[in-house]
Amino acid sequence: MTAFVLVPGMFTDGHVWEATAARLGEAGAEAHPVRLEGPPGAADLDAHIAQVVTAIDAAGRDVVLVGHDYGMWPVLGAADLRADRIARIVFVDTAMPPEGSPALAAVPDQELRARLAERAGAGESGGVLPPPSGRAEWERWGSTAGVSDAALDRLTALARPQPLGTLLQPPRRTGAAASVPTTGVLCTAAGVNLALLQQLVDFGDPAMRALAAPGVTFFELPTGHWPMLSCPDDLAEALLGAAAGEGRRLVAAGAGKPPAHLRPFPLAVPEVPGDRRGDVDLYVPSGAGGPLPAVVFVHGGPVPAGARPTPREWPTLVGYARAAAARGVIGVTVDHRLHDVGAYPVAARDVADAVELVRSDPRVDAGRIALWFFSGGGPLSAEWLESPPAWLRAVGFSYPLLVPMPDWGLPKGRFRPVDAVCGAGDLPLVLLRAGREAPALAAGVEEFRTAVKDAGARLEVVDVPNGRHAFESLDPVEEWGDAVRYALDTVTGRLTEGAAPGQTGTPASR
């Protein structure tokens, strides 16, 4: 008989597992929900680890140890102490905690995290973090997609303050549990799915290699951060499958064919060389007069800092830049430091610096610039939309993220194109929309379209009906080639209209 020890996250206790535990019991398994307790304001991580160890000892051997959210910190600490009893560790919509990093990293609100870090630096570990006070506040701690209002009300009513000591104490793991097989249950409503993880592995970052290890499996659930409340039966089935060693696996970087983001760009474009200037590469049309307009292509992310080659050398970005050069304008690719969701302010500065570098180049017409944002780079468009400079002639988007997830904790009032577009005026906007987009991103695009309509802004949506996110690397060119050519023609056409003869090339035919 399989025994599951179920460890909750912040502000919650064993009650969140009730429905999932009942389904596990119906399937003939044991379920042991853990109530993480301790004196209010005095409990620390060691206290919670000890409580998980007690639950493991009561469950016996071959335990499947399940953690959600903050619960992974005491789970991994307990697994270190009872590695011989653990058959598998399951991560429910949470990542592997960084080695030596306290659970403060699980606090999504960046401003709150900074304040708590200051308290830790001052030697303060007492006190508590108050729980969410209503339905809307839970969204800041993880997507509530699929959770009923009644369940959210009950979650609020039973919520408990989180002792600060549990968040501030660094873990002290020995590595004894490193060989225990693991399973990740991905809740895809917030945009994290197996395809995204495969991309992270493909980037070649050493920190991601463990995701493709032989003992690691994954399940996907189309729900938000609390699957034990939104789809408890489906979660139970995933846990039973994990206990049986089932689940999907990732492919190690370098195994087999090239990863998707390094596949050749299939559109016919000229072999224009890149001219490197700082963090940008300029693809200048051969033999053209000047100065010329430019399109700056801004990659998405987050992209791990160790990814090689860096995004400005990826075939898709280079392909777009060379396609722009074929239309008589300078195509530009950029590297910026969007290495995690907390790095949008840093990446925004990088992009602004790159744009100024491009505009200062004597080959560039500084009064005719377009910006084009891909995927997770979409939030970086917000400040350009909110107050467009006179030289910004158009903005393009490819399968963009336009409404960041609430639990990312981004600075208030920034990086929300859906809000910023009210300031775009008559700036031409062109958006390539993937018909098979992830639901969270597709919903954001629709919200953006509504905001554009309300603001009276100018948006042209170019559909790729059968295209997936990053369709240039994943789908046949017949599905998207005409749409990309049209979008490129439209954006570059905004740059070249009204130009004096000889100042620019002729836009390619659609």
C-alpha positions in Angstrom: 0.0 0.0 0.0 1.4 3.4 -1.1 1.6 6.0 1.6 1.4 9.7 0.7 2.6 12.4 3.0 1.0 15.7 1.9 2.7 18.9 2.9 0.9 22.3 2.4 2.3 25.7 1.4 2.1 29.1 3.0 -0.9 30.1 5.1 -2.5 26.7 4.8 -2.5 23.4 6.5 -3.7 19.8 6.1 -7.3 20.9 5.3 -6.4 21.8 1.7 -5.6 18.2 1.0 -9.0 16.8 2.2 -10.5 16.0 -1.2 -7.3 14.7 -2.7 -6.6 12.5 0.4 -10.1 11.1 0.1 -9.6 10.1 -3.5 -6.2 8.5 -2.7 -7.9 6.5 0.0 -10.6 5.3 -2.4 -7.8 4.1 -4.7 -6.4 2.0 -1.8 -3.5 4.3 -0.8 -2.8 5.9 2.6 -2.8 9.7 2.8 -1.2 11.7 5.6 -1.9 15.4 5.3 0.5 17.4 7.5 -0.5 20.4 9.6 2.6 22.5 9.9 2.3 24.0 13.4 4.4 25.9 15.9 4.1 28.8 18.3 2.8 31.9 16.4 5.8 33.9 15.3 8.3 31.5 16.8 8.3 28.4 14.5 11.2 28.1 12.1 12.1 25.8 9.2 13.6 23.2 11.6 10.3 23.0 13.5 8.4 22.3 10.2 11.0 19.8 9.1 10.6 17.9 12.3 6.8 17.7 11.8 7.3 16.3 8.3 9.8 13.7 9.7 7.2 12.7 12.3 4.6 12.1 9.5 7.1 10.1 7.5 7.9 7.9 10.5 4.2 7.3 11.1 3.6 6.4 7.4 6.4 3.7 7.3 8.6 3.0 4.3 8.3 3.7 0.5 6.6 7.0 1.2 5.7 9.4 -1.6 6.5 12.8 -0.1 4.4 15.6 -1.7 5.1 19.3 -1.3 3.2 22.4 -2.5 4.6 25.9 -2.6 6.6 26.7 0.6 6.0 23.1 1.7 9.0 22.0 -0.5 11.4 23.5 2.0 10.4 21.3 4.9 9.8 18.4 2.4 13.4 18.5 1.2 14.8 19.0 4.7 12.8 15.9 5.9 13.8 13.9 2.9 17.5 14.5 3.7 16.8 13.0 7.2 14.7 10.0 6.0 16.1 9.4 2.5 15.9 5.6 3.1 12.1 5.8 3.6 11.3 8.0 0.6 10.3 6.3 -2.7 9.6 9.6 -4.6 9.3 13.3 -4.0 6.6 15.2 -5.8 6.7 18.9 -6.4 3.1 20.4 -6.9 3.3 23.6 -8.9 6.6 24.6 -7.4 10.2 24.6 -8.4 13.3 23.1 -6.8 14.3 25.5 -4.0 17.7 26.9 -4.8 20.5 25.4 -2.7 21.0 27.3 0.5 18.2 29.8 -0.3 15.6 30.4 2.4 11.9 30.1 1.6 11.8 33.9 1.3 12.4 33.1 -2.4 8.8 31.7 -2.5 7.3 35.2 -1.7 6.3 36.5 -5.1 5.8 40.1 -4.3 9.2 41.7 -4.9 8.6 44.7 -2.6 7.4 42.5 0.2 10.3 40.2 -0.3 12.8 43.1 -0.1 11.2 44.3 3.2 11.4 40.9 4.7 15.0 40.6 3.6 15.8 43.8 5.4 14.3 42.4 8.5 16.3 39.3 8.2 19.5 41.4 7.7 18.7 43.2 10.9 18.6 39.9 12.8 14.8 39.9 13.1 13.2 36.4 12.7 10.2 36.7 14.9 6.7 37.8 13.9 4.4 36.6 11.2 3.4 37.3 7.6 -0.4 37.9 7.6 -2.4 35.7 5.3 -4.5 36.9 2.3 -7.6 38.7 3.6 -9.9 37.9 0.7 -10.4 36.2 -2.7 -8.5 38.8 -4.7 -5.4 38.6 -2.5 -4.9 34.9 -3.1 -4.2 35.6 -6.8 -1.0 37.4 -5.8 0.3 34.2 -4.4 -0.5 32.0 -7.3 -3.2 31.6 -10.0 -6.6 30.8 -8.6 -7.9 29.5 -11.9 -10.4 26.7 -11.4 -11.0 27.4 -7.6 -14.6 28.2 -6.8 -15.5 31.3 -4.8 -16.8 29.1 -2.0 -13.4 27.3 -1.9 -11.6 30.6 -1.8 -13.8 31.9 1.0 -13.0 28.7 3.0 -9.3 29.1 2.2 -9.5 32.6 3.5 -11.4 31.7 6.6 -9.0 28.9 7.6 -5.8 30.7 6.6 -3.1 31.1 9.2 -0.2 33.6 9.5 3.1 32.3 8.3 5.9 32.5 10.9 8.7 34.7 9.5 11.3 32.3 10.9 10.1 29.6 8.5 10.9 32.0 5.6 14.1 33.4 6.8 16.0 30.4 8.0 18.3 29.0 5.2 18.0 25.3 4.6 20.8 23.0 5.6 20.6 20.0 3.3 23.2 17.3 3.2 22.3 15.9 -0.2 21.3 12.5 1.2 18.0 12.7 -0.8 19.6 13.7 -4.1 19.2 10.2 -5.6 15.5 10.0 -4.7 13.3 10.0 -7.9 11.2 13.1 -8.4 8.0 14.2 -10.2 6.8 17.6 -11.0 3.0 18.4 -11.3 2.8 21.5 -13.5 -0.3 23.6 -13.2 -0.4 25.2 -16.6 -3.0 28.0 -16.1 -0.1 30.3 -15.2 1.8 29.5 -18.4 4.3 27.0 -17.1 4.1 23.7 -19.0 6.3 20.9 -20.2 7.2 22.7 -23.4 8.5 25.6 -21.5 10.6 23.4 -19.3 12.0 21.6 -22.3 13.0 25.0 -23.7 14.8 25.8 -20.4 16.7 22.5 -20.7 17.5 23.2 -24.3 19.1 26.5 -23.4 22.0 24.5 -22.0 22.0 26.2 -18.6 23.7 23.7 -16.2 21.2 24.5 -13.5 18.4 23.0 -15.7 20.2 19.7 -16.5 18.6 18.0 -13.5 15.1 18.4 -15.0 16.1 15.9 -17.7 17.6 13.3 -15.4 16.4 9.7 -15.8 14.5 9.6 -12.5 12.5 12.8 -13.2 8.9 12.7 -14.5 6.2 15.3 -15.1 2.4 15.6 -15.2 0.4 18.6 -16.5 -2.9 19.8 -15.0 -4.8 22.6 -16.8 -5.5 24.6 -13.7 -4.1 27.2 -11.3 -1.8 27.0 -8.3 -4.2 25.1 -6.0 -5.1 21.9 -7.8 -6.0 20.2 -4.5 -8.9 22.7 -4.5 -9.7 23.1 -8.2 -9.3 19.5 -9.4 -8.5 17.2 -6.4 -9.4 14.0 -8.3 -7.1 14.9 -11.2 -4.3 15.7 -8.7 -4.9 12.4 -7.0 -4.6 10.5 -10.3 -1.3 12.4 -11.0 0.0 11.5 -7.6 -0.9 7.8 -8.1 0.8 7.9 -11.5 3.9 9.5 -10.0 4.0 6.7 -7.3 4.0 4.2 -10.2 6.9 5.9 -11.9 4.7 7.2 -14.7 4.7 10.6 -16.3 6.4 12.4 -19.2 10.1 13.1 -19.4 12.3 15.8 -20.8 15.1 15.3 -23.3 18.5 16.2 -22.2 20.2 19.1 -24.0 22.2 17.9 -27.0 20.4 14.6 -27.3 19.2 14.1 -30.9 18.1 16.9 -33.1 18.8 20.6 -32.4 16.5 22.2 -29.8 13.6 24.2 -31.2 15.1 27.6 -30.6 18.2 26.7 -32.6 16.5 25.3 -35.6 17.2 27.1 -38.9 14.9 30.0 -39.8 13.0 28.5 -42.8 12.0 31.8 -44.6 14.3 32.8 -47.4 16.3 35.8 -46.2 19.6 37.3 -47.4 22.9 36.2 -45.7 23.5 39.7 -44.3 26.3 39.6 -41.7 25.7 41.0 -38.2 27.7 44.0 -37.1 28.2 43.8 -33.3 28.0 46.9 -31.2 27.9 46.3 -27.5 24.8 44.2 -26.7 23.3 44.6 -30.1 23.9 43.2 -33.6 23.0 45.3 -36.6 22.0 43.7 -39.9 22.6 46.5 -42.5 21.2 46.1 -46.0 24.0 45.7 -48.5 24.7 48.6 -50.8 21.8 50.7 -49.4 22.0 54.4 -48.9 21.6 55.9 -45.5 20.9 56.7 -42.9 18.3 54.0 -42.7 15.3 53.2 -40.4 15.8 50.3 -38.0 13.7 47.6 -36.3 14.9 46.5 -32.9 13.8 42.9 -32.2 13.5 42.3 -28.4 13.6 38.6 -27.4 11.4 37.0 -24.8 12.2 35.1 -21.7 13.1 34.5 -19.0 16.3 33.1 -20.5 18.8 31.6 -18.1 22.0 33.6 -17.7 24.1 30.6 -18.8 22.2 30.0 -22.1 24.5 29.7 -25.1 24.3 31.0 -27.7 22.6 34.1 -26.4 19.3 35.2 -27.8 20.6 37.8 -30.3 22.2 34.9 -32.1 19.1 32.6 -32.2 18.1 31.8 -35.8 14.6 33.2 -35.4 15.8 36.6 -34.2 18.5 36.7 -36.8 16.0 35.6 -39.4 13.7 38.5 -38.6 16.5 41.0 -38.6 17.7 39.8 -42.0 14.2 39.8 -43.3 14.0 43.5 -42.2 17.3 44.1 -44.1 15.7 42.6 -47.2 13.0 45.3 -46.9 15.6 48.1 -46.9 15.8 48.8 -43.2 18.3 47.8 -40.5 17.4 44.8 -38.5 18.7 44.7 -34.9 18.9 41.9 -32.4 19.5 42.6 -28.7 20.7 40.7 -25.6 19.0 41.8 -22.3 19.1 40.4 -18.8 15.6 39.0 -18.4 16.9 35.9 -16.6 14.0 35.6 -14.2 10.6 37.2 -13.7 12.1 39.6 -11.2 14.5 41.0 -13.7 12.0 43.1 -15.9 13.3 46.4 -14.5 16.9 45.4 -15.4 15.9 44.2 -18.8 14.0 47.4 -19.5 17.1 49.4 -18.8 19.1 47.1 -21.1 16.5 47.6 -23.9 16.4 51.4 -23.5 20.3 51.5 -23.6 20.3 49.3 -26.7 17.8 51.5 -28.5 19.9 54.6 -27.7 23.0 52.8 -29.0 21.2 52.0 -32.2 19.8 55.5 -32.7 23.3 57.0 -32.2 24.8 54.8 -35.0 25.5 57.0 -38.0 24.0 54.4 -40.3 20.6 54.7 -38.6 17.9 57.3 -39.1 17.3 58.1 -35.5 13.9 59.5 -36.3 12.5 56.2 -37.8 12.7 53.3 -35.3 10.3 50.4 -34.7 10.4 48.0 -31.8 9.2 44.4 -32.0 8.7 42.3 -28.9 8.6 38.5 -28.6 6.8 36.2 -26.1 7.8 37.0 -22.5 9.5 40.2 -23.7 6.0 41.7 -24.2 5.9 43.4 -20.8 8.9 45.4 -21.8 6.8 47.2 -24.4 4.6 48.9 -21.7 6.8 52.0 -21.1 7.1 52.6 -24.9 3.3 52.3 -25.3 2.5 54.5 -22.4 4.5 57.5 -23.7 5.7 56.8 -27.3 8.6 59.1 -28.4 8.2 60.9 -31.7 10.8 58.7 -33.4 9.0 55.4 -32.5 7.0 54.7 -35.7 5.5 51.3 -35.0 5.5 48.4 -32.5 5.4 44.8 -33.5 4.6 41.7 -31.3 5.0 38.0 -31.9 2.9 35.7 -29.6 3.4 38.2 -26.7 2.7 38.1 -23.0 0.7 41.2 -22.4 -0.8 40.6 -19.0 1.9 39.4 -16.5 0.9 36.9 -13.9 -0.2 38.5 -10.6 2.0 36.2 -8.5 5.2 37.5 -10.3 5.2 40.5 -8.0 6.2 43.0 -10.6 6.5 46.7 -9.6 3.0 48.2 -9.4 2.1 50.3 -12.4 4.8 48.9 -14.6 5.2 46.2 -17.3 1.5 45.9 -18.1 1.0 46.6 -21.8 -2.8 46.1 -21.3 -2.9 49.2 -19.1 -0.1 51.2 -20.9 -1.7 51.0 -24.4 -4.1 53.8 -23.3 -1.2 56.2 -24.0 -0.3 54.8 -27.4 -2.4 57.3 -29.4 -2.1 56.6 -33.1 1.1 54.6 -32.9 0.7 51.6 -35.3 0.7 48.3 -33.5 1.0 44.9 -35.3 0.4 41.7 -33.4 1.1 38.1 -34.7 -1.3 35.9 -32.8 -0.8 32.1 -32.4 -4.1 30.2 -32.8 -2.8 27.4 -30.5 -1.5 29.7 -27.8 -1.3 28.8 -24.1 -4.6 29.8 -22.5 -3.0 32.3 -20.1 -1.3 34.2 -22.9 -4.3 34.0 -25.3 -6.5 35.5 -22.6 -4.0 38.4 -22.2 -4.1 39.1 -25.9 -7.9 39.3 -25.8 -7.7 41.6 -22.8 -5.2 43.8 -24.7 -7.5 44.0 -27.8 -10.3 45.2 -25.6 -8.0 47.8 -24.0 -6.9 49.0 -27.5 -10.5 49.4 -28.6 -11.4 51.3 -25.5 -8.4 53.6 -26.0 -8.9 54.1 -29.7 -5.4 52.9 -30.5 -4.3 51.4 -33.8 -3.9 47.6 -33.7 -3.7 45.1 -36.5 -3.9 41.5 -35.5 -2.3 39.0 -38.0 -3.5 35.5 -37.2 -1.6 32.2 -37.5 -4.6 30.0 -36.9 -2.7 26.7 -36.5 0.5 28.2 -35.0 1.8 27.4 -31.6 3.8 29.7 -29.4 7.2 30.3 -31.1 5.6 28.8 -34.3 8.7 29.7 -36.4 10.6 26.9 -34.6 7.8 24.4 -34.2 5.4 24.5 -37.1 5.6 24.2 -40.9 6.5 27.4 -42.6 3.3 27.0 -44.7 1.3 27.7 -41.5 2.9 31.0 -40.7 5.2 32.3 -43.5 2.6 34.6 -45.2 1.6 36.0 -41.8 5.1 36.9 -40.8 5.9 38.4 -44.2 2.8 40.5 -44.0 3.6 41.7 -40.5 7.2 42.5 -41.5 5.9 44.4 -44.6 3.5 46.3 -42.4 6.0 47.4 -39.8 8.8 48.2 -42.2 6.3 50.0 -44.4 5.5 52.4 -41.5 9.2 53.2 -41.3 9.7 53.8 -45.0 6.6 55.7 -45.9 7.4 59.3 -46.8 11.2 58.6 -47.0 13.1 60.6 -49.6 14.2 58.6 -52.7 17.5 56.7 -52.1 17.1 56.8 -48.4 15.7 53.3 -48.1 15.1 50.2 -50.0 11.7 49.1 -51.5 9.5 46.9 -49.2 9.2 43.4 -50.4 5.9 42.3 -51.9 3.5 40.4 -49.7 
